[in-house]
């Protein structure tokens, strides 16, 4: 069984921003295009999905 070491407060404070930035990068990477499509689908006039995805 793996031995769990206690995490000190200073180490946790140092690692927290790195962890947050990694998660934010992942969310931004995979969520940007769906967000743009979602915003486009909720505008007036309502476009078709094919109109949103076409380059013209």
CHARMM-style PDB file with segment names, atoms N, HN, CA, C and O in Angstrom:
ATOM      1  N   UNK     1       0.852  -1.176   0.000  1.00  0.00      PROA
ATOM      2  CA  UNK     1       0.000   0.000   0.000  1.00  0.00      PROA
ATOM      3  C   UNK     1       0.894   1.234   0.000  1.00  0.00      PROA
ATOM      4  O   UNK     1       1.913   1.269   0.691  1.00  0.00      PROA
ATOM      5  N   UNK     2       0.514   2.242  -0.772  1.00  0.00      PROA
ATOM      6  HN  UNK     2      -0.314   2.214  -1.333  1.00  0.00      PROA
ATOM      7  CA  UNK     2       1.328   3.451  -0.900  1.00  0.00      PROA
ATOM      8  C   UNK     2       1.267   4.263   0.382  1.00  0.00      PROA
ATOM      9  O   UNK     2       0.228   4.365   1.035  1.00  0.00      PROA
ATOM     10  N   UNK     3       2.389   4.826   0.715  1.00  0.00      PROA
ATOM     11  HN  UNK     3       3.233   4.744   0.185  1.00  0.00      PROA
ATOM     12  CA  UNK     3       2.473   5.653   1.912  1.00  0.00      PROA
ATOM     13  C   UNK     3       2.149   7.094   1.533  1.00  0.00      PROA
ATOM     14  O   UNK     3       2.768   7.661   0.633  1.00  0.00      PROA
ATOM     15  N   UNK     4       1.187   7.674   2.217  1.00  0.00      PROA
ATOM     16  HN  UNK     4       0.684   7.214   2.948  1.00  0.00      PROA
ATOM     17  CA  UNK     4       0.794   9.046   1.944  1.00  0.00      PROA
ATOM     18  C   UNK     4       1.606   9.987   2.822  1.00  0.00      PROA
ATOM     19  O   UNK     4       1.662   9.828   4.041  1.00  0.00      PROA
ATOM     20  N   UNK     5       2.227  10.958   2.190  1.00  0.00      PROA
ATOM     21  HN  UNK     5       2.181  11.087   1.200  1.00  0.00      PROA
ATOM     22  CA  UNK     5       2.995  11.935   2.932  1.00  0.00      PROA
ATOM     23  C   UNK     5       2.132  13.176   3.152  1.00  0.00      PROA
ATOM     24  O   UNK     5       1.400  13.587   2.252  1.00  0.00      PROA
ATOM     25  N   UNK     6       2.212  13.766   4.323  1.00  0.00      PROA
ATOM     26  HN  UNK     6       2.807  13.433   5.054  1.00  0.00      PROA
ATOM     27  CA  UNK     6       1.442  14.995   4.549  1.00  0.00      PROA
ATOM     28  C   UNK     6       2.008  16.134   3.695  1.00  0.00      PROA
ATOM     29  O   UNK     6       3.221  16.274   3.537  1.00  0.00      PROA
ATOM     30  N   UNK     7       1.111  16.926   3.163  1.00  0.00      PROA
ATOM     31  HN  UNK     7       0.126  16.812   3.292  1.00  0.00      PROA
ATOM     32  CA  UNK     7       1.519  18.046   2.326  1.00  0.00      PROA
ATOM     33  C   UNK     7       1.584  19.287   3.204  1.00  0.00      PROA
ATOM     34  O   UNK     7       0.610  19.648   3.864  1.00  0.00      PROA
ATOM     35  N   UNK     8       2.743  19.931   3.202  1.00  0.00      PROA
ATOM     36  HN  UNK     8       3.534  19.637   2.666  1.00  0.00      PROA
ATOM     37  CA  UNK     8       2.905  21.145   3.992  1.00  0.00      PROA
ATOM     38  C   UNK     8       2.186  22.316   3.358  1.00  0.00      PROA
ATOM     39  O   UNK     8       1.914  22.315   2.157  1.00  0.00      PROA
ATOM     40  N   UNK     9       1.882  23.309   4.161  1.00  0.00      PROA
ATOM     41  HN  UNK     9       2.103  23.310   5.136  1.00  0.00      PROA
ATOM     42  CA  UNK     9       1.169  24.486   3.685  1.00  0.00      PROA
ATOM     43  C   UNK     9       1.946  25.247   2.636  1.00  0.00      PROA
ATOM     44  O   UNK     9       1.370  25.713   1.653  1.00  0.00      PROA
ATOM     45  N   UNK    10       3.262  25.381   2.830  1.00  0.00      PROA
ATOM     46  HN  UNK    10       3.730  25.003   3.629  1.00  0.00      PROA
ATOM     47  CA  UNK    10       4.076  26.124   1.871  1.00  0.00      PROA
ATOM     48  C   UNK    10       4.129  25.418   0.529  1.00  0.00      PROA
ATOM     49  O   UNK    10       4.066  26.063  -0.518  1.00  0.00      PROA
ATOM     50  N   UNK    11       4.244  24.094   0.552  1.00  0.00      PROA
ATOM     51  HN  UNK    11       4.295  23.570   1.402  1.00  0.00      PROA
ATOM     52  CA  UNK    11       4.300  23.331  -0.698  1.00  0.00      PROA
ATOM     53  C   UNK    11       2.964  23.426  -1.431  1.00  0.00      PROA
ATOM     54  O   UNK    11       2.931  23.553  -2.655  1.00  0.00      PROA
ATOM     55  N   UNK    12       1.876  23.366  -0.689  1.00  0.00      PROA
ATOM     56  HN  UNK    12       1.903  23.263   0.306  1.00  0.00      PROA
ATOM     57  CA  UNK    12       0.547  23.469  -1.282  1.00  0.00      PROA
ATOM     58  C   UNK    12       0.348  24.835  -1.931  1.00  0.00      PROA
ATOM     59  O   UNK    12      -0.221  24.931  -3.018  1.00  0.00      PROA
ATOM     60  N   UNK    13       0.809  25.874  -1.276  1.00  0.00      PROA
ATOM     61  HN  UNK    13       1.272  25.796  -0.393  1.00  0.00      PROA
ATOM     62  CA  UNK    13       0.667  27.225  -1.819  1.00  0.00      PROA
ATOM     63  C   UNK    13       1.486  27.381  -3.091  1.00  0.00      PROA
ATOM     64  O   UNK    13       1.060  28.069  -4.019  1.00  0.00      PROA
ATOM     65  N   UNK    14       2.659  26.751  -3.149  1.00  0.00      PROA
ATOM     66  HN  UNK    14       3.005  26.192  -2.395  1.00  0.00      PROA
ATOM     67  CA  UNK    14       3.498  26.836  -4.342  1.00  0.00      PROA
ATOM     68  C   UNK    14       2.899  26.064  -5.513  1.00  0.00      PROA
ATOM     69  O   UNK    14       3.017  26.500  -6.658  1.00  0.00      PROA
ATOM     70  N   UNK    15       2.265  24.938  -5.250  1.00  0.00      PROA
ATOM     71  HN  UNK    15       2.170  24.584  -4.320  1.00  0.00      PROA
ATOM     72  CA  UNK    15       1.734  24.085  -6.320  1.00  0.00      PROA
ATOM     73  C   UNK    15       0.348  24.505  -6.793  1.00  0.00      PROA
ATOM     74  O   UNK    15      -0.041  24.161  -7.909  1.00  0.00      PROA
ATOM     75  N   UNK    16      -0.397  25.226  -5.991  1.00  0.00      PROA
ATOM     76  HN  UNK    16      -0.081  25.505  -5.084  1.00  0.00      PROA
ATOM     77  CA  UNK    16      -1.779  25.576  -6.314  1.00  0.00      PROA
ATOM     78  C   UNK    16      -1.889  26.401  -7.604  1.00  0.00      PROA
ATOM     79  O   UNK    16      -2.703  26.053  -8.458  1.00  0.00      PROA
ATOM     80  N   UNK    17      -1.106  27.481  -7.788  1.00  0.00      PROA
ATOM     81  HN  UNK    17      -0.444  27.764  -7.093  1.00  0.00      PROA
ATOM     82  CA  UNK    17      -1.239  28.247  -9.039  1.00  0.00      PROA
ATOM     83  C   UNK    17      -0.913  27.420 -10.289  1.00  0.00      PROA
ATOM     84  O   UNK    17      -1.558  27.581 -11.325  1.00  0.00      PROA
ATOM     85  N   UNK    18       0.072  26.548 -10.193  1.00  0.00      PROA
ATOM     86  HN  UNK    18       0.596  26.417  -9.351  1.00  0.00      PROA
ATOM     87  CA  UNK    18       0.419  25.699 -11.332  1.00  0.00      PROA
ATOM     88  C   UNK    18      -0.736  24.778 -11.674  1.00  0.00      PROA
ATOM     89  O   UNK    18      -1.060  24.599 -12.848  1.00  0.00      PROA
ATOM     90  N   UNK    19      -1.356  24.194 -10.670  1.00  0.00      PROA
ATOM     91  HN  UNK    19      -1.092  24.339  -9.716  1.00  0.00      PROA
ATOM     92  CA  UNK    19      -2.483  23.282 -10.883  1.00  0.00      PROA
ATOM     93  C   UNK    19      -3.649  24.042 -11.518  1.00  0.00      PROA
ATOM     94  O   UNK    19      -4.285  23.549 -12.450  1.00  0.00      PROA
ATOM     95  N   UNK    20      -3.922  25.233 -11.013  1.00  0.00      PROA
ATOM     96  HN  UNK    20      -3.405  25.633 -10.256  1.00  0.00      PROA
ATOM     97  CA  UNK    20      -5.034  26.027 -11.548  1.00  0.00      PROA
ATOM     98  C   UNK    20      -4.777  26.409 -13.000  1.00  0.00      PROA
ATOM     99  O   UNK    20      -5.679  26.320 -13.833  1.00  0.00      PROA
ATOM    100  N   UNK    21      -3.549  26.834 -13.312  1.00  0.00      PROA
ATOM    101  HN  UNK    21      -2.816  26.906 -12.636  1.00  0.00      PROA
ATOM    102  CA  UNK    21      -3.240  27.227 -14.688  1.00  0.00      PROA
ATOM    103  C   UNK    21      -3.319  26.052 -15.649  1.00  0.00      PROA
ATOM    104  O   UNK    21      -3.752  26.221 -16.789  1.00  0.00      PROA
ATOM    105  N   UNK    22      -2.908  24.863 -15.213  1.00  0.00      PROA
ATOM    106  HN  UNK    22      -2.555  24.726 -14.287  1.00  0.00      PROA
ATOM    107  CA  UNK    22      -3.025  23.681 -16.070  1.00  0.00      PROA
ATOM    108  C   UNK    22      -4.484  23.367 -16.361  1.00  0.00      PROA
ATOM    109  O   UNK    22      -4.842  23.055 -17.497  1.00  0.00      PROA
ATOM    110  N   UNK    23      -5.328  23.450 -15.334  1.00  0.00      PROA
ATOM    111  HN  UNK    23      -5.038  23.704 -14.411  1.00  0.00      PROA
ATOM    112  CA  UNK    23      -6.761  23.178 -15.526  1.00  0.00      PROA
ATOM    113  C   UNK    23      -7.401  24.243 -16.407  1.00  0.00      PROA
ATOM    114  O   UNK    23      -8.229  23.924 -17.260  1.00  0.00      PROA
ATOM    115  N   UNK    24      -7.025  25.504 -16.210  1.00  0.00      PROA
ATOM    116  HN  UNK    24      -6.351  25.762 -15.517  1.00  0.00      PROA
ATOM    117  CA  UNK    24      -7.582  26.589 -17.013  1.00  0.00      PROA
ATOM    118  C   UNK    24      -7.175  26.440 -18.481  1.00  0.00      PROA
ATOM    119  O   UNK    24      -7.971  26.715 -19.379  1.00  0.00      PROA
ATOM    120  N   UNK    25      -5.942  26.006 -18.721  1.00  0.00      PROA
ATOM    121  HN  UNK    25      -5.295  25.782 -17.992  1.00  0.00      PROA
ATOM    122  CA  UNK    25      -5.478  25.798 -20.090  1.00  0.00      PROA
ATOM    123  C   UNK    25      -6.293  24.702 -20.767  1.00  0.00      PROA
ATOM    124  O   UNK    25      -6.684  24.841 -21.926  1.00  0.00      PROA
ATOM    125  N   UNK    26      -6.548  23.610 -20.044  1.00  0.00      PROA
ATOM    126  HN  UNK    26      -6.230  23.497 -19.102  1.00  0.00      PROA
ATOM    127  CA  UNK    26      -7.331  22.503 -20.593  1.00  0.00      PROA
ATOM    128  C   UNK    26      -8.768  22.932 -20.885  1.00  0.00      PROA
ATOM    129  O   UNK    26      -9.312  22.617 -21.943  1.00  0.00      PROA
ATOM    130  N   UNK    27      -9.374  23.648 -19.950  1.00  0.00      PROA
ATOM    131  HN  UNK    27      -8.932  23.905 -19.090  1.00  0.00      PROA
ATOM    132  CA  UNK    27     -10.755  24.106 -20.144  1.00  0.00      PROA
ATOM    133  C   UNK    27     -10.837  25.058 -21.333  1.00  0.00      PROA
ATOM    134  O   UNK    27     -11.763  24.969 -22.139  1.00  0.00      PROA
ATOM    135  N   UNK    28      -9.877  25.964 -21.443  1.00  0.00      PROA
ATOM    136  HN  UNK    28      -9.125  26.037 -20.788  1.00  0.00      PROA
ATOM    137  CA  UNK    28      -9.862  26.903 -22.561  1.00  0.00      PROA
ATOM    138  C   UNK    28      -9.661  26.172 -23.884  1.00  0.00      PROA
ATOM    139  O   UNK    28     -10.314  26.480 -24.881  1.00  0.00      PROA
ATOM    140  N   UNK    29      -8.759  25.210 -23.880  1.00  0.00      PROA
ATOM    141  HN  UNK    29      -8.228  24.960 -23.070  1.00  0.00      PROA
ATOM    142  CA  UNK    29      -8.447  24.477 -25.109  1.00  0.00      PROA
ATOM    143  C   UNK    29      -9.660  23.726 -25.637  1.00  0.00      PROA
ATOM    144  O   UNK    29      -9.961  23.794 -26.829  1.00  0.00      PROA
ATOM    145  N   UNK    30     -10.353  23.016 -24.771  1.00  0.00      PROA
ATOM    146  HN  UNK    30     -10.108  22.960 -23.803  1.00  0.00      PROA
ATOM    147  CA  UNK    30     -11.478  22.191 -25.218  1.00  0.00      PROA
ATOM    148  C   UNK    30     -12.819  22.907 -25.186  1.00  0.00      PROA
ATOM    149  O   UNK    30     -13.795  22.385 -25.724  1.00  0.00      PROA
ATOM    150  N   UNK    31     -12.901  24.077 -24.576  1.00  0.00      PROA
ATOM    151  HN  UNK    31     -12.108  24.501 -24.138  1.00  0.00      PROA
ATOM    152  CA  UNK    31     -14.184  24.747 -24.445  1.00  0.00      PROA
ATOM    153  C   UNK    31     -14.388  25.946 -25.334  1.00  0.00      PROA
ATOM    154  O   UNK    31     -15.502  26.464 -25.405  1.00  0.00      PROA
ATOM    155  N   UNK    32     -13.337  26.420 -26.030  1.00  0.00      PROA
ATOM    156  HN  UNK    32     -12.431  25.999 -25.973  1.00  0.00      PROA
ATOM    157  CA  UNK    32     -13.462  27.657 -26.804  1.00  0.00      PROA
ATOM    158  C   UNK    32     -14.410  27.512 -27.988  1.00  0.00      PROA
ATOM    159  O   UNK    32     -15.336  28.309 -28.137  1.00  0.00      PROA
ATOM    160  N   UNK    33     -14.195  26.519 -28.820  1.00  0.00      PROA
ATOM    161  HN  UNK    33     -13.442  25.871 -28.698  1.00  0.00      PROA
ATOM    162  CA  UNK    33     -15.046  26.337 -30.006  1.00  0.00      PROA
ATOM    163  C   UNK    33     -16.498  26.029 -29.619  1.00  0.00      PROA
ATOM    164  O   UNK    33     -17.406  26.624 -30.199  1.00  0.00      PROA
ATOM    165  N   UNK    34     -16.757  25.119 -28.660  1.00  0.00      PROA
ATOM    166  HN  UNK    34     -16.019  24.635 -28.190  1.00  0.00      PROA
ATOM    167  CA  UNK    34     -18.159  24.926 -28.258  1.00  0.00      PROA
ATOM    168  C   UNK    34     -18.807  26.204 -27.710  1.00  0.00      PROA
ATOM    169  O   UNK    34     -20.002  26.423 -27.904  1.00  0.00      PROA
ATOM    170  N   UNK    35     -18.031  27.038 -27.033  1.00  0.00      PROA
ATOM    171  HN  UNK    35     -17.060  26.860 -26.875  1.00  0.00      PROA
ATOM    172  CA  UNK    35     -18.568  28.304 -26.533  1.00  0.00      PROA
ATOM    173  C   UNK    35     -18.958  29.218 -27.695  1.00  0.00      PROA
ATOM    174  O   UNK    35     -20.020  29.840 -27.663  1.00  0.00      PROA
ATOM    175  N   UNK    36     -18.118  29.300 -28.704  1.00  0.00      PROA
ATOM    176  HN  UNK    36     -17.256  28.794 -28.729  1.00  0.00      PROA
ATOM    177  CA  UNK    36     -18.431  30.138 -29.864  1.00  0.00      PROA
ATOM    178  C   UNK    36     -19.676  29.628 -30.582  1.00  0.00      PROA
ATOM    179  O   UNK    36     -20.515  30.424 -31.005  1.00  0.00      PROA
ATOM    180  N   UNK    37     -19.804  28.312 -30.722  1.00  0.00      PROA
ATOM    181  HN  UNK    37     -19.122  27.666 -30.379  1.00  0.00      PROA
ATOM    182  CA  UNK    37     -20.997  27.737 -31.359  1.00  0.00      PROA
ATOM    183  C   UNK    37     -22.230  28.014 -30.518  1.00  0.00      PROA
ATOM    184  O   UNK    37     -23.283  28.352 -31.059  1.00  0.00      PROA
ATOM    185  N   UNK    38     -22.116  27.877 -29.203  1.00  0.00      PROA
ATOM    186  HN  UNK    38     -21.261  27.603 -28.763  1.00  0.00      PROA
ATOM    187  CA  UNK    38     -23.249  28.146 -28.302  1.00  0.00      PROA
ATOM    188  C   UNK    38     -23.691  29.601 -28.414  1.00  0.00      PROA
ATOM    189  O   UNK    38     -24.886  29.882 -28.501  1.00  0.00      PROA
ATOM    190  N   UNK    39     -22.742  30.517 -28.411  1.00  0.00      PROA
ATOM    191  HN  UNK    39     -21.771  30.288 -28.340  1.00  0.00      PROA
ATOM    192  CA  UNK    39     -23.079  31.936 -28.528  1.00  0.00      PROA
ATOM    193  C   UNK    39     -23.714  32.213 -29.890  1.00  0.00      PROA
ATOM    194  O   UNK    39     -24.681  32.969 -29.980  1.00  0.00      PROA
ATOM    195  N   UNK    40     -23.172  31.604 -30.951  1.00  0.00      PROA
ATOM    196  HN  UNK    40     -22.386  30.990 -30.877  1.00  0.00      PROA
ATOM    197  CA  UNK    40     -23.720  31.799 -32.282  1.00  0.00      PROA
ATOM    198  C   UNK    40     -25.135  31.263 -32.427  1.00  0.00      PROA
ATOM    199  O   UNK    40     -25.944  31.845 -33.149  1.00  0.00      PROA
ATOM    200  N   UNK    41     -25.445  30.162 -31.750  1.00  0.00      PROA
ATOM    201  HN  UNK    41     -24.787  29.690 -31.163  1.00  0.00      PROA
ATOM    202  CA  UNK    41     -26.777  29.571 -31.838  1.00  0.00      PROA
ATOM    203  C   UNK    41     -27.817  30.383 -31.073  1.00  0.00      PROA
ATOM    204  O   UNK    41     -29.015  30.226 -31.310  1.00  0.00      PROA
ATOM    205  N   UNK    42     -27.382  31.238 -30.170  1.00  0.00      PROA
ATOM    206  HN  UNK    42     -26.409  31.366 -29.978  1.00  0.00      PROA
ATOM    207  CA  UNK    42     -28.320  32.013 -29.354  1.00  0.00      PROA
ATOM    208  C   UNK    42     -28.438  33.463 -29.803  1.00  0.00      PROA
ATOM    209  O   UNK    42     -28.896  34.309 -29.035  1.00  0.00      PROA
ATOM    210  N   UNK    43     -28.034  33.763 -31.029  1.00  0.00      PROA
ATOM    211  HN  UNK    43     -27.662  33.076 -31.653  1.00  0.00      PROA
ATOM    212  CA  UNK    43     -28.171  35.113 -31.545  1.00  0.00      PROA
ATOM    213  C   UNK    43     -29.389  35.190 -32.457  1.00  0.00      PROA
ATOM    214  O   UNK    43     -29.932  34.170 -32.881  1.00  0.00      PROA
ATOM    215  N   UNK    44     -29.801  36.402 -32.745  1.00  0.00      PROA
ATOM    216  HN  UNK    44     -29.360  37.231 -32.400  1.00  0.00      PROA
ATOM    217  CA  UNK    44     -30.906  36.602 -33.682  1.00  0.00      PROA
ATOM    218  C   UNK    44     -30.349  37.131 -34.974  1.00  0.00      PROA
ATOM    219  O   UNK    44     -29.486  38.005 -34.894  1.00  0.00      PROA
ATOM    220  N   UNK    45     -30.728  36.718 -36.126  1.00  0.00      PROA
ATOM    221  HN  UNK    45     -31.429  36.008 -36.191  1.00  0.00      PROA
ATOM    222  CA  UNK    45     -31.595  35.579 -36.409  1.00  0.00      PROA
ATOM    223  C   UNK    45     -30.896  34.251 -36.115  1.00  0.00      PROA
ATOM    224  O   UNK    45     -29.669  34.157 -36.151  1.00  0.00      PROA
ATOM    225  N   UNK    46     -31.690  33.246 -35.829  1.00  0.00      PROA
ATOM    226  HN  UNK    46     -32.686  33.322 -35.799  1.00  0.00      PROA
ATOM    227  CA  UNK    46     -31.153  31.933 -35.467  1.00  0.00      PROA
ATOM    228  C   UNK    46     -30.569  31.234 -36.694  1.00  0.00      PROA
ATOM    229  O   UNK    46     -31.303  30.851 -37.604  1.00  0.00      PROA
ATOM    230  N   UNK    47     -29.242  31.071 -36.713  1.00  0.00      PROA
ATOM    231  HN  UNK    47     -28.646  31.383 -35.974  1.00  0.00      PROA
ATOM    232  CA  UNK    47     -28.633  30.375 -37.857  1.00  0.00      PROA
ATOM    233  C   UNK    47     -28.701  28.860 -37.682  1.00  0.00      PROA
ATOM    234  O   UNK    47     -28.850  28.351 -36.571  1.00  0.00      PROA
ATOM    235  N   UNK    48     -28.588  28.158 -38.800  1.00  0.00      PROA
ATOM    236  HN  UNK    48     -28.466  28.572 -39.702  1.00  0.00      PROA
ATOM    237  CA  UNK    48     -28.475  26.706 -38.750  1.00  0.00      PROA
ATOM    238  C   UNK    48     -27.045  26.357 -38.336  1.00  0.00      PROA
ATOM    239  O   UNK    48     -26.140  27.172 -38.514  1.00  0.00      PROA
ATOM    240  N   UNK    49     -26.828  25.165 -37.790  1.00  0.00      PROA
ATOM    241  HN  UNK    49     -27.564  24.503 -37.645  1.00  0.00      PROA
ATOM    242  CA  UNK    49     -25.507  24.746 -37.379  1.00  0.00      PROA
ATOM    243  C   UNK    49     -24.562  24.723 -38.580  1.00  0.00      PROA
ATOM    244  O   UNK    49     -23.395  25.089 -38.445  1.00  0.00      PROA
ATOM    245  N   UNK    50     -25.039  24.304 -39.742  1.00  0.00      PROA
ATOM    246  HN  UNK    50     -25.987  24.007 -39.852  1.00  0.00      PROA
ATOM    247  CA  UNK    50     -24.210  24.270 -40.939  1.00  0.00      PROA
ATOM    248  C   UNK    50     -23.755  25.681 -41.339  1.00  0.00      PROA
ATOM    249  O   UNK    50     -22.648  25.844 -41.851  1.00  0.00      PROA
ATOM    250  N   UNK    51     -24.577  26.679 -41.118  1.00  0.00      PROA
ATOM    251  HN  UNK    51     -25.477  26.547 -40.702  1.00  0.00      PROA
ATOM    252  CA  UNK    51     -24.196  28.058 -41.412  1.00  0.00      PROA
ATOM    253  C   UNK    51     -23.105  28.547 -40.473  1.00  0.00      PROA
ATOM    254  O   UNK    51     -22.232  29.318 -40.872  1.00  0.00      PROA
ATOM    255  N   UNK    52     -23.157  28.100 -39.235  1.00  0.00      PROA
ATOM    256  HN  UNK    52     -23.866  27.473 -38.911  1.00  0.00      PROA
ATOM    257  CA  UNK    52     -22.124  28.496 -38.268  1.00  0.00      PROA
ATOM    258  C   UNK    52     -20.777  27.860 -38.594  1.00  0.00      PROA
ATOM    259  O   UNK    52     -19.732  28.481 -38.401  1.00  0.00      PROA
ATOM    260  N   UNK    53     -20.800  26.643 -39.080  1.00  0.00      PROA
ATOM    261  HN  UNK    53     -21.649  26.139 -39.237  1.00  0.00      PROA
ATOM    262  CA  UNK    53     -19.567  25.915 -39.309  1.00  0.00      PROA
ATOM    263  C   UNK    53     -18.948  26.166 -40.674  1.00  0.00      PROA
ATOM    264  O   UNK    53     -17.776  25.854 -40.886  1.00  0.00      PROA
ATOM    265  N   UNK    54     -19.715  26.725 -41.601  1.00  0.00      PROA
ATOM    266  HN  UNK    54     -20.667  26.978 -41.429  1.00  0.00      PROA
ATOM    267  CA  UNK    54     -19.167  26.977 -42.932  1.00  0.00      PROA
ATOM    268  C   UNK    54     -18.314  28.251 -42.909  1.00  0.00      PROA
ATOM    269  O   UNK    54     -18.624  29.189 -42.175  1.00  0.00      PROA
ATOM    270  N   UNK    55     -17.243  28.289 -43.710  1.00  0.00      PROA
ATOM    271  HN  UNK    55     -16.991  27.527 -44.307  1.00  0.00      PROA
ATOM    272  CA  UNK    55     -16.362  29.463 -43.698  1.00  0.00      PROA
ATOM    273  C   UNK    55     -16.934  30.683 -44.399  1.00  0.00      PROA
ATOM    274  O   UNK    55     -16.392  31.778 -44.253  1.00  0.00      PROA
ATOM    275  N   UNK    56     -18.015  30.526 -45.158  1.00  0.00      PROA
ATOM    276  HN  UNK    56     -18.455  29.636 -45.277  1.00  0.00      PROA
ATOM    277  CA  UNK    56     -18.577  31.651 -45.908  1.00  0.00      PROA
ATOM    278  C   UNK    56     -19.727  32.266 -45.165  1.00  0.00      PROA
ATOM    279  OT1 UNK    56     -20.327  33.229 -45.643  1.00  0.00      PROA
TER     280      UNK     56
END
